[in-house]
Amino acid sequence: MHILIIGNGIAGVTAALTIRKLSGYQVTIVSGENAHFYARTALMYLYLGQMRYADIKPYEDWFWAENNIALKHDWVNAIDFKRKTAMLASGEKISYDKVLLATGSQTNFRNWPGQNLKGVHGFYHLQDLQNIETATENCSAAVLVGGGLIGIELAEMLHARGIKVTMLVRDAHYWGRNLPPEEARLIEKRAAKNGIEIRLKTTLKELESDENGNVCAAITDKNERIPCTFTGIATGVIPNTELAKTCSIKTNQGILVNEYLETSQPDVYAAGDCTELAFKGGIVEQLWYTGRMQGEIAAHNICGRKIPYERGIPFNSAKFFDLELQTYGRVVPDPAKNETSFFWQNPEGTASLRVNYVNDKARSITGLVALGIRLRQEVCEEWIKEERPLASGLLHLKEANFDPEFQRRYENDILQAFKTQHPEVELPERKKKFRWF
Amino acid sequence: MFFEPKTQVSKPSVRPASLLLLLSLGLLGIGVFTPERIPFLNEAGFFLFISSGLWLIFKRFKKTNAANLQHQTWFRNLASRGIAAWLLGVVLTGFYVVLYWFPHTLEFLIREFDGLSQLLRNKKADQWFLYGAFYTLAVIIMGIRALLKYRHSKHHLLRTSVNIFFQLVFAFLLPHILVFFNQPEFYFSYFWPLKFEYLFPDTIHHILAHPGGLPVFMIFWSVLLSFVVTPVLTYFWGKRWYCSWVCGCGALAETAGDPFRHLSDKSRKAWQLEVAIVYPVLGFVIVTTALLWLNSYLQGGLLGSLSGGFARSYGFFIGIIFSGVIGVGFYPIFGSRVWCRFGCPMAAYLGLLQKHFSRFRITTNGGQCISCGNCSTYCEMGIDVKQYAQQGKPIIRAACVGCGMCATVCPRGVLKLENKKPENRHAPTPFFHAENLRILE
């Protein structure tokens, strides 16, 4: 049995490793982008001089041969499903028994006038980073289109090189699709403290060119002209579906898959950023974690173990300059109708905690958002799964804490804040600790 | 790849301090090459060196926070094995060579410390007093740097303060003050098998030759710390209680070595070399100690006059060449923990305890690792931390000195040093399903 994996990002590589653990199948990974798997999540650290390219490879180069995973640095042009053969750009043909499409995604350019000018780049892969490095060599002002994670990473990178950054954010608050306004405000403040200018409710209209075809200014929808010699596009990513389309695999936004991550063609699977989960109403998941989980499930199905893909309790994390964010459960800017949330933040604005809960008598926890406080994933997940009552969660907050030793802890402040906000809730008295003195 | 180290743009604000630092080195240089002692020249150079050094540190780390701690590390010539790093390596190594084999050339510096030496131990300074003073000064000044750089972290503030305290009090002041009171120069913060001679028969006889009850306590202390306190503390807190809180070598690595921590080799080959060297060193110390006692019991019947020389030459090789010249002299090339990783018998002993009889582990927070590699890069012991984290496994390695830097540099706060109950210590988080591929075999 020969398994061909197209794409060596986190989804493709996780699938290859999982297949290796489950079976003795022959595995080949083909990637046109790069010879070896590297962590996209770490690209910013190359620009910052915090790591070298060798440091962001999750596995040393000997690892692949030793685990009997063949690597091929080439693009796949087409797949012949009848003959079960993939045609590579070099002209080579590879025959396979099952194939996994893990072709990832690309920057979502939204047809702005001037988006092809020199100095306008997305931030997705190594080539992007190289372009950004060149474009920002003598840059003093930059405009970033879009908030979100890629936006803030770019902001941090450029800021570290002394470049003035203006961010255009579509929503009324930062990362509006994912964050409640209170957390967004804390992050906006943190960005402002670092000299990043965030323009809310502002989008890009067009980019202006100088006589050499370089970008020289961004024009906003409010017709404001912001001079810049670099523009970073951070308006999200869209699935790479070109290959699937040329092979007449069904696609919509992404490559359509069922719960076993099978595409419309037999023996063809898809996982990671490039997929659209048809069985879940067509959602597209484009996180590192979901790429890994999908890769793993695809591998199980390829190896004949029918396991449906289930994301489980969602979680995510991010870092905004020195402010860490963790979310557990389905956290949206506006809580669902039957839900409400308890929110606490410290006076300095360096830490906050939000607990979403069902607004009835039981008050079971549905989600948590922590800024500047680290929470333990196992505990948070258990609380959400077992519908732990809010009061009990707040009383046992210590168990959920994952902060480093000796760190300032906020459990008591949070509990006090809850008592003040909700005097009607009866909290069970905690047993007093036995004290020697 | 294209992101090669490049010269860092020197920020204008640090220039005056850097110039003063160079000037101070110039003044001290004149002292070296002038046969006649020029009054106050060395003092002025010395004073200028310390004050401009502190000024430079303050300027550079004034704006450091949890996010930009390691920005531009690989772009700095000194921190990325550039020319400056090799120069510093040559200077440091040269200092050790001069210190061990040509101490008379340091006469001009040694005499500067006569005053302090007289005050502390009522005798003139020698090269070892000079070395101890320099070592302690390096820990203090670079300790201030570490305190400033990592000031957002209570853990590092506390740990660095304890480092400075133990170096200054237990590894510098106290031993010399003991000499003042006609007691042996005894280091309460070093024990067998690192300070292997403390349990050699000759040393014990030498210590007991001093008057009073204190020498007896010293022997008692040595035995107690090596065989009782060390296993007990390591059971509760892992190797770190010693290696990154108390030990002087650790203190220097955590302070003066901090700019070079990322230079440790993380490859599998380096790990194989580490295992092949450090455990035999421990074995050698154990066998030597046993043989010397047997020899002493047989009143010299086993090794004869050979025993003293044997122990001494081994001590010279391990203690001096390895820990000094390679361990510290090569900081800018191989990173800050070469001695701790490859050569220290105490680290091997603590490591075995940590791996098999301890509550300590570094926990991975669920499935949150993004494989970025920061933890591995900034591990001074060359542990490929992400290999564990990206599989959701706790990090339980004999080498880990528990400095906590992996947890500090992790951009997602995925790692935490913990001393929970030892049951299920090795259990991976349920967030990764597949069985693991073996990395270290």
Interface residues (C-beta under 8 A of the other chain):
Chain A: I10 L17 T18 R20 K21 L22 A39 T41 A42 Y45 L46 Y47 L48 G49 Q50 M51 R52 Y53 A54 D55 I56 K57 P58 E60 W62 F63 N67 L126 Q130 E133 E156 A160 W288 Y289 R292 M293 E296 A299 F315 S317 A318 K319 F321 D322 E324 Q326 R374 R376 Q377 E378 E381 F402 D403 P404 E405 F406 Q407 R408
Chain B: M1 F2 F3 P5 Q8 N65 A66 A67 N68 Q70 H71 Q72 T73 W74 F75 R76 H152 S153 K154 H155 L158 S267 R268 N365 G366 G367 Q368 I370 S371 C372 G373 N374 S376 T377 K386 Q387 Q390 G404 A407 T408 P411 R412 G413 K416 L417 T429 P430 F431 H433 A434 E435 N436 L437 I439
